Amino acid sequence: MALPKSKSAGSGETDERKIKAQRYERTKICPDCGTNMKYMFGEQFKCPKCGRTELSDFGRVKEFLEKAGPQPAIIISDETGVSL
């Protein structure tokens, strides 16, 4: 089923592009102020309200492996807080 390609009022984006953006948008709650954090780039989230930045689970694992080299999954989980 094809999506309509009509323009949305005010934004200039097509309905199809908005749906794709919503599908891939990642959300995370800021632990400091409770606001939805926005995905920036490189597995990094930033809170628009307080400015706090955090890595996604993948980003934390990637950063750990870059520093420590190959490690068993249980060590990675213990060091990063990412569940198995």
C-alpha positions in Angstrom: 0.0 0.0 0.0 1.5 3.3 -1.1 1.4 6.3 1.2 0.0 9.6 0.0 2.7 12.1 -1.0 0.7 15.1 0.0 2.6 18.0 1.7 1.9 18.4 5.4 0.8 21.8 6.5 3.6 24.1 7.4 6.5 21.6 7.6 7.1 21.0 3.9 7.7 17.2 4.5 5.7 14.5 2.8 3.6 12.2 4.9 5.8 9.3 3.9 9.0 11.1 5.2 7.3 11.9 8.5 6.2 8.2 9.0 9.8 7.0 8.2 11.2 9.6 10.6 8.8 8.4 13.4 9.7 4.8 12.7 13.4 5.4 13.2 13.3 8.0 15.9 14.8 6.7 19.1 13.6 7.9 22.5 15.2 7.9 25.9 14.1 9.6 29.1 16.6 12.1 30.7 17.4 10.8 34.2 17.9 14.4 35.5 14.7 16.1 34.4 12.5 13.4 32.9 12.3 15.0 29.4 12.4 12.9 26.2 16.0 13.0 25.0 16.6 13.4 21.3 19.0 11.1 19.2 21.8 13.3 17.9 24.4 11.1 16.1 26.9 8.3 16.9 24.6 6.6 19.4 24.4 9.8 21.5 21.3 11.3 23.0 20.9 14.9 24.2 18.2 16.4 26.5 16.8 19.5 25.0 15.8 20.9 28.4 18.9 20.4 30.6 21.5 19.6 28.0 22.7 16.2 29.5 24.1 13.8 26.9 24.2 10.0 27.2 25.1 7.1 25.0 22.7 4.3 23.9 23.4 0.8 25.1 25.2 0.0 21.8 27.2 3.2 22.2 28.3 2.2 25.8 29.3 -1.3 24.6 31.2 0.1 21.6 33.1 2.7 23.7 34.0 0.0 26.3 35.3 -2.4 23.6 37.3 0.4 22.0 39.1 1.0 25.3 39.3 -2.6 26.6 39.5 -4.7 23.5 37.6 -8.0 23.1 36.0 -9.2 26.3 33.5 -11.9 27.3 29.9 -10.9 27.3 29.6 -11.1 31.1 32.5 -8.6 31.6 31.0 -6.2 29.0 27.6 -6.4 30.8 29.1 -5.8 34.2 31.3 -2.9 33.1 28.7 -1.1 31.0 25.4 -1.9 32.8 23.9 -3.3 29.6 22.0 -6.5 30.2 22.8 -9.7 28.4 
